[in-house]
């Protein structure tokens, strides 16, 4: 019965074992309460059978009484509080609690039985015994609570140990990874050691071979610990093998450590089993011994795991030591390699010493012979030396006399030496200064002429005067210059270009490049060159140096009255330039564009007369007045009809037509605005247009009235003399064929130079083409094209007008794509429908990675395309000269051109056997159709893709072709000189 009471009390005290605190203590009362209750019971005598029933009933009644009690503040109740969150029990605590409970129950049972048997029916059950049993049960319950507390502490320790073990495992894994890395390094060093062994064996063979020829080397080589090094190498191999085995063992043990996680999981399962078993006290007490045994097994496993971790730590330390030893071995290997290198150096020194010793012996023999010869010669040289000293003294005296004579001669001739170390821009600025004084009437025309001739000859006296007057005022400077006036002789020609364009300040097409390039070339050949331009409002003023307005007003005739003009001077590319600004109400050159105005005929006829008025007013006496295209073609008739009679009679007129398609025709009446006699000039043999008697033709007038007529290439000169190429002027040109010449233009090789070009990404030359490849890649990235190395890049820079063969350009775009190349176009069209057509093509290929069209003009991008392209197409229907093909070749881009005009004079097909190999520099086609274009493209692509080395040689060859202005300038110089000589001869004949 006592056993049942204990069970009931334990059941009510541990009915829930979920790890949470119970809301109320299950034993809130003390033994004092039970005592008070039992004092009210009246003793009764019962039989033993009825005693048993009574006791059984009393026990249940006692439990029901307990259920009605509430917590109180008695001191004894504090020891009966329930411990929270006990998940499992310690084996020892549970065993002691169960044994105490069992012994207490047995003792109470025996005591109860004895009391019943002793007293029998005469005595009743004593309430004090029942109270004692209840107290014993309460003590047993307290012991169980204490066991639970200890089990909780043990579990917390196990969990903390688990976390610590996990951290150790992580650390071991990291160290294992480091060990694996060291093993890999050791393996690499093993390979290196094997290579060292091979080198060492080869070195040993060489040393053995050399020992037979040089005894001195044997002693040094025998000192080398060869056997010890070999042993060290074998030992290193064995240690590497042992290291690998230890690491493998370490990996296996680490895998065993990882398996301990499974044991911990199993422990968690056991914990859940214990929690469920505690719901029922009887099942919990019956299975507590098994759980305790499992807990002891778990503790044993934890101890075993800890021992394994310690063992792993020992193995890891050992592996670390082995890795450190491997590092030391590597260091030894490095030292060994250094020794091997020293041995090799010693071997080389020994060989060199052997050779040098033999040579030294030979040299000693030769030296003895030479010493003998020197001793013989020394005696004879003493005598010769004395005679040489006498001759030297005499020559020094003669030299001193000669030097004095030269000094005196230099003093006399220093005044006549030209100053050649000053830039051309300096002399241009000096000439403009003198002309400014003349126009401002500060010096006379004769004085200005003499001073300009001195500047022309680069006379040192006028240079000194200019440098001396920098700090003087203008009047003192003029006086200083007037003191220099004398009559020096002139050595070159005086050429004045009158044109509508000049690069880079006012450039529309090739005309501007010709004016600048030809003028610079003539200037460098010793001629005085000046340029007269309109002062446009849209010029590149930043490219003009020392621009200033002269304090003089120039009046010129137009429309029956005089109009004032401002005169500006400045230097462009080192050349002196005059800019005429008309003060006309129509603002002729204040239109924000150079050409394309409805009154262009009036604008440029006004300018032509104003330019001749400037030459007359400034007292200029040029040898050649060179005018260009229809815009200044009026110069020729104006000069002979109006200004030659006025005294401007020293010059010959040279006219160059850069494109006979543009001839400057207008109603005949318009010619009278500039003061020319319409009736006299509107004749078939003068300015009358060949296709209309009511119109005059400015280009025809220039052809008729000029002394020299040129165009820009020999082939074009022949083409325009035929009906299909002359645009109506072929008969006039044939009539004046004796003065009509074709001279191929050149390019400014200072501006167009890939070795110095600042616009491109990388500078390069014919001997170093890597820069061209880098520019190609940079251009592709800039334009968003793909960067396939072997794809050829085809470039095209042009005005999109019918003359340039726009239908062939359009075909080339699509055909290039079909052939596997890339295409870049830079240019725009003044013709609206052509511009729209190419805008549609540009939009179609906007996101394409092989084709790009830039429909504008970009100076920087043009340089970049020349440098980055492999090929360049110029499929012109007609091309007077063309500079594009020359610039392309200058930058190593192979031209693909139609055989016409200047293209035919500068590009020669690489497959034409009739052309000398040294002249072959591109690909040409004759017929202006798609078949001809396709043939040239396919041949160029085949050459590029199938024969890279030959293509590279072709690129280098075309980059070395000389397209400078030197040759062209020499031809113009010859024409100028002959014309001037004929004029002087004619003048002499008249006198």
C-alpha positions, 0 to 999 in steps of 0.5 A: 500500500505504501508502494501505491501511495508513493507511486501516486505521489510521484505521478501527481508530481511528475505528470507533465515532463515537457520541460516547462514549469508547472503552474502550481506546486503538486505538493503545496501542503506540509506534514503539519496539515496532515497532522491536523487532519489526522487528529480529528479522526477517532480511533476504532478497532477493526478486524484485519480484513476490515483494516485492509479495506479501511487503509485502502479507503483512507488512502484514496480519501487522503488523496482526495483531501490533497486535491482540495488544498491550496498553496500556503506560506509555511516554511516547509512548502519551499522544499517541495517546489518543482524543478523546471525543464528537466529533459533527461535523468542522470543514471546515478541520480535515478538509481539512488532515487528509485532505490531509496523509494523502494527501500522506504516502501519496503520498510513501511510495508514491513512496519505496517504488516508487523503492526497489523499482525502484532496488534491484530483485531485489538488494535487499530491502524495508527494514523502516525504510521500513515503520516510517516509513510507520507513523509517518506514519500515526500522525501523520495520525491525530493530526491527525484527532483534533485536527480532531475536537476543533476540530469539537466546539468549533465545534459547542458554539459553534453551540449556544450561539449558537442558545440566545442567538438563541432568547433574543433572539427571545423578547425581540423577541416580547415587545417586539413585543407591547409595540409592538402595545399601543402601536399600539392606544393610538396608534390610540385617541389617533388617534380622540381627535385626530380628535374634537379636530379636530372640536371645534377646527373648531367652536370656530374657527367660534364664535370667528369668529362672536364676533369680529364682536361683540367687537373685544377678543377678536379680538386674543386669538384671532388669537394662537392658532397655529391653522395650526400646530396643524392642521399638527401634527395632520396630521403626527401622522396621517402619523406614525401611518401610518408607525408602522403600516407599520414595525410590519408590516415588523417583524412580517414580519422577526420571522417570518423570524427564526422560520424560522431554527429550521428551519435549526437543525433541518436542522443537527441532521440534518446532524450525525446524517448525520456521525455515521453516516458516521464509522462507516466511515473510507473513506466518512467521508474521502470525504464529509468535504469535503461535510460541511465545505462544509455546515458552512461554509454553516451558519456563513454562515447563522448569520452571516446570522441574526445580521445579521438579528437586529441588523437587527431590533434596529435596527427595534425601536429605531426602533419604540420611538422612534416609540412614544415619539414617539407618547407625546409626541404624546399629551402634546401632544394633551393640552396642545392639549385644555387649550388648547381648554378654556382657549379655551372658558373665554375665550369664555364669559368674553368673552360674560359680559363683554359682557353684564356691560358692558351691564348695568354701564352700565345700573346706572350710570345707575340708580345716579346716579338712586338717589344723587340720591334718597338725597341727598334722603332723607338730609336728611329721615332725619336729622330722623326719626332724632332723633325715633326716638331719643327714642321708643326711649329711652322704649320702653327704659324701658317695656321695662325696667319690663315685664321686671321685672314678668315676672320677678316673675310668673315667680318666682311661677309657676315652681313650677306649671310641669310638667317636660316634658323628662324621659322617661316612664320617669323618672315611672314609676320615681318612681311605683313608688318611692312605691308601694313606700314605701306597701306597705312602710308608710313613708308613709301612703295619703293621702301616697302619693296626693298624691305620686303626683298630683304625679308624675302632673302632673310637678310641678317640686317633686317632680322637684327633691326626687327629684334632691336625695335621690339622695345621701341615705339612704331615711329622709331621702328619705322625709322630703323627699318628705313635706314636699311633700304638699299638695293639687294638682288632678288633670288626667288619668285613672288607668288600670290594665291587668290582663292576662296578656301585655305586649310585649315581656316576655311576648308570645304574640299580639296581646294583648301588643302592644295592652297596650303600645301602648295604654298608651304612647298613653294615657300620652303623652296625659297619663294615669297608666297602670300594668300588673299582670302575672303573674311568669312564669319564661319572661319576657324579663327583659332587657327589664325595667328596674330590676326589684326585689323590694319589701320587702312580702308580699301575702296573697291568698285562694284555695281557702279559705286565704291564700297569700303573694305576692311583689311585683316592680316595674320599667319596660317601654317606659317604663311602670310594671309590677307583677309578682305572684309567687304562693308557691303550692305549685302554682307557677302561673306557673313552668311555662316557658310562658304558656298551655296548662296543664290548670289555666289556669282556676285559675292566672288566677283566682288571679292576678285576685284577687291583682291586686285585693288589690294595688290595695287594699293599695297604696291605689290609687284608679284611675279605670279598671281595664281587664282583657283576655280570659278570663284576667283576665275574673274581675276584673269580678265580683270587683271588684263582689262583693268589693272594691267593698264593701272600699273599692276603689270609685273605678274603672269596669271596662272589659273588652276581648275580643280573640277571642271564640273563647276564653271561659274556661269551666269547671265551676261549682264551680271558680269558688269557689276565688277566693272568688266565690259560685257559687250567686249567679253561676251564673245565666243573667243572670250567669256561667252558660254559654249552652250548659251550665247546669253550666258558668260562662263567664268572658268572659260574666261580664266582659260582664255585670259591666263598665261598658265592653265593647270588642272590637278592630274595628268589623266584628268587633263586628258579627260576634260579635253574630250566631249564626255569629260570637258562639260562643254569646255573641251573645245576651248581647252583643246584650242589653248592646249599649249598652255594647259597642263596636268599636275598631280596634287600632293598632300601635306605630309606634316599634317597627314603623318601617322608617326606624329598624328595626335588624332589617332590613338597610337602613333606608328610607321612603316617599320612598326605596324603594331600601332595600326592594329591597335588603332583598328581595335580602338576604332572598332570599340569606338564605333561598336563593331566586333573585334575579330582579328582577321576581319578586314576593315574597309573605310570610305570618307567622301562627299555623297554626291553622284560624282563619287559613285554613290551606287558603288559605295552602297553596293560595297557596303553590302558586298563587304558584309557578304565577304566577311568584312567590316565597313565604315563610312564617314560623309554626308550629302548636300543632295536631300534624297541621297542624304535620306537614302543613306540615313535609311541604310545607317538606321538599318545597320544601327545595331549591327556589329559589322557596319557603321555609317557616320553621316557627318564630317568629323576631322578627328574621326577621319584620321582615326578611320585612315589609321584603322582601316585595312582597305579604302574604296574610292569608286568615283565616276570621275575624280580630278585628283583625289587626295583620299587615296594618297592619305589612305596609303600614307596611313597603310590602308590599301586603296581600291579605286576606279581608274579615272583622273588622279586615281589613275595617276596614283594607284596601280593594280598589284595584279597588273603585270605591265606595271613595274612591281615597285609601283604596284600599290592597290586595286583598280577597276575600269567600268563604273559598275557592280561587276568591276567593284566586286572584282577589285573587292574580291581580289583584295579580300583574297590577298588579305585573308590568304597571304598575310605576309605579302599583305604586310609588305604591301602595306609597308610599301605604300606607306613609303610612297612619297606623295608630298608637295615637293614634286608638284611644287617643282613642276609649278616652279618650272611653269612659273619660271618659264612664263616669267622668263617669256614675259621678260624676253617679250618686254626686252624685245619691245624695248 
